[in-house]
Amino acid sequence: MADEQTGEPDNTAVRTALWRALHVQLDPPHVLEDEIGLELVAPDDDWRDRPDMDPHATSGFRAAIVARARFIEDLIAEQADRGVTQYVILGAGLDTFAQRRPESTSRLRVFEVDQPGTQAWKRRRLVALGYGIPDWLRLVPVDFEAHEDWLTKLAAAGFDSSRPAVIVSTGVTMYLTKDTTMTTLHQIAGLAPGSTLAMTFLLPPELLDDADRPGLRASKDGAQASGTPFISFYTPTEMLAAARDAGFADVRHVSGHALAERYFADRTDGLRPSTGEDVLLAAT
């Protein structure tokens, strides 16, 4: 989402972009290399002094952000190898896959779906920085608050519903009602056979590791204070059941612990993702 007055990306999108850049600056070897989000935001020189950039207090969140991003990008590469040519990012925010992964994007048409204010701001910044908007990148503005149909807007931007696609939604479901998420699941389940959805969801506090519960409380309080409260939490069983009810043929749960083992197991610096956000992987 974006600020309705300025058209700038919201605090969550900015924080995510800065954490990804901070990972590059502080955490070699890198799970993900992304400083383009930092270029887009262009913060003040003292941005690393922000309280939410504290290198120690936020290390688990920073690691979790890059772990989920790396998982998504590995998934996209895998699906592109299978011949899937459409990639849709719901709530794209300051995602920079299209700018960082030319070897993958040459085989794909990428659709970034987000609020009109964020899209207009991002378009201006990409042009100003010299990245431009290539033909295979489609920025799809959708006013979710006005209940615009994102699938209709997607089709108007060139999406082919008769061909399989990868649909990704990360860091979004906690802000939506469960009814809204269920509607989205039904819409995606109706896409062409061979399509894949990767959607993250927040776990209820009681399912988090003890050490991570204070962080969740702080994040929840911060989201409430900024006007974007967390309103939906899911157990893995609940999310898998929702996907099955929506009509997906194959559903899987990928835990934060699994991502930690996949991307952080051999590190010697002790960096590990915090628990609390898992992934639904579902196929039509």
N, C-alpha and C positions, 0 to 999 in steps of 0.2 A: 504494500500500500504506500501511498505518498501523501504528503501534507497537501490538503486541498487548496491552501492559499498560495503556497510557493511552488508546488509541483515537485518538490525535492523528495528523495527516497526517505522512508521512515527510519527511525533510530535503529530498529532491528536489522534492516538491510545494511546500513552503514557499519554497524558493529560487526556483523558477519564478515564484511569485506575487509575491515581493519584487522580482525583476528586472523584471517587467512594471510594477510601480508605480514603480520607479526610472527606467524609460524615460520615464514621464509627467513625472517630476520633473526629469529632466536633459536630455532629448533632443528638444526641439521642432525641427521639426514632428513630431507623433506618428504612427507607423505604426499603433499600437493604443493605445486609452485604457482602462486597467484599473487602478483603485486599490481595487476591491472585494475582490480577493484580499488586499490589505494590511489591509483592515477585518476580514476573516475571521481572519487570523493574529493581528492585534493584538499585534505585537512590542513590545519595550521601545523607549523613545524613541531609543536609540542604535543602532537596527538598521542604519542606514547605515554604521556604523563596523565592521560585521562584515567579516572578511577577504574573504569571498565576495561582498561588495557593493562592493569597490573600483571606483570609477567608470571608471578607465582599464584596469585589468587584466582586467575582466570585460565590457568594452564589446561585444566581438565576440559573446560568448555571449548577452548581453542582446538584442542586435540580432537574433540568430538565433531566439531564443525568440519575439520579437514578430513576426518575419517569418512563421514557420510558423503562428502563431495568426491573423494577418491573412489568410493564404492560406486557412486552413480556414474562416474566417468569410465570406470572399468566395465560397467554394465553397458553403457552406450557403445564402447568399442566392440564388445562381444556381440551385441545385437547388429551392429553395422557389418561385422564379419558374416553374419547370417543373412545379410541382404536387406535388412530393415533400413529405410532411407528417410524416415520422418521422426523427428525428436521434438517433443512438446514440453516446455517448462511452464508449469502453472505457478504463478506468483514468482516470476523470474527474478525480481529485485535487481541486484547488481551482479548477477551471474556473468561470468566471463569465459565460459567454455568456448563460445564462438570465436573469441579473439585469441585464445591460447592453444587451441587444438586444431590447427589447419589440416593435419593429416587425417583427422576424423571428419571434420566439417566438409571436406571435399567430397565426401560420400553421402552427405546428409542435407536435408533441408531442416533448418532449426526454427522453431516457432516459440517466441518468448511471449507469454501471456501475463499481463499485469495491468494495474490501474492506469488510466490515461495520463495522470500527472507524472508518475514514475517513468512511463514510456517516453513521454515528450522530453523530460529531463535527460534520460539516458541517451536518446537519439542525439540531442545537442552535444552531449559530452563526447560520444563516440566520434562524431564528425569533427569536433574541435581538436581531439587528440590524434586525428589522422587515421583512425580505424575505419571510419565510414560504415555504411550499412550495405554489405554485399547482397546480391539478389537471393542467395540461399539463406539469408537471415531475415526472418519476418518478425517485426515487432507488432504484436497484436494487442491494442488497447481494449480493455473490457472494464466497464464500470460495474463491478460486482454489487456495489451498494444500490445501484438502480436496477439490479436483477437482470442485467443483460445476459443473453445466452452465449457463453464462451465458445460452444461448439459451432454456432452459426457464424460468429466472428472468425473463428479458425478457418472454416470452409471458405469464407470470403477472402482470406489471406492466402489461399492456395492449398490448404490441407486436403488430402484425398482420403476420405473415410473408407474407401474400398480397399485401401492398402494398409498393412500393419504399421504400427508406430510404437515408439517408447514414450510414455507419459510419465513425467516426474513432478512430484510435489513434495518439497522438503521445507520443514519449518513453518507449515501453514495450518495444519489441522487443529492445533491447540487454540487458534483464534476463531474457529468456526463452530457452529452448533453441530451436534451429531446428525441432525436431520440434513443439514447442508452437505456434510461429508458423505452421507449415505446417497444423496442425490448424485453427487459427483461420481461415486463408485458405480452407480447404475449406468451413468452416461458413458463412462470409460469401458465398462464391461460390454457395452453394445458396439464397440469399435471392431474393426476387422479381425478375424482370427489371426493369431500370431502376434498380437499386440501385447505389450508388457507395461505394467504400472509399478513404479516404485514410489511409495508414499511413507513419509515419516510420521510418527505419532508419539506423544508424550505419555509416559507411564504414570499411573497413580503413585503418590509419594511412598506408599508402603512397599512398593516393588523396587525402589531404588536402594543401592548400597547405602548403608548408614552414613558414610562420609559425604555422600552427595546430596543428602536431603536439605541441609542448610543452603546449598547453592540453588536448588530448585525453589526454595522459599524466597530467596533473594531475587531470583529471576521473575518469579510470579509477582512479587511486590513491585518490581520495577516495571513490568508490563502493565500492571494495573495503574500505576502512577502516570505512565505515558499515554494512557487512554486506549491501549490495545491489550485488554486482559486475557489471560489464559482461561478458556471456558470449557475445554473438552480434554479429558484424559481417557486412555483406553488400556485395558489389559491386552496382552497379545491374543488371548482366546477370544475376547470381544471383537478385536479388529479382524481376525481371521474369519470369524462367523459373519461379520458384516460384509466382507468381500465375497464369501460364498453366497450369501443371500442376494447380493447384487448380480450374481451370475457368472463370476469368474470360474474358469475351468480348473485352474491350478493356483493355490495360494500358499505362500510360505512366510514365515516370520524370521527376520534376521535381527538378532539382538545386538545391542551395543557391545556386549562382551565379545560376540563373534567378530565384530569389526575391530575391536581392540586386539584380538589375537591375530587377525589377518594382517593388520598394518603396523602394529606396535610391539609385537612379541619379542623381537630381537634387539630392541633399543637398550642402550646402556645408560641413558640419562634419566630413566624413571618416568618419562612422559607417557601418560595413559589418558584415554578419553574418560570423561565422567559418564556415569550411567544416567538413564532417564529418557532417552529418545531412541526408539527402535524403528525398524523398517518393515513395512508390508511390501512383499514382492508378489505380484499377481499377474497371471497371464490369461488371455482370452482363448 
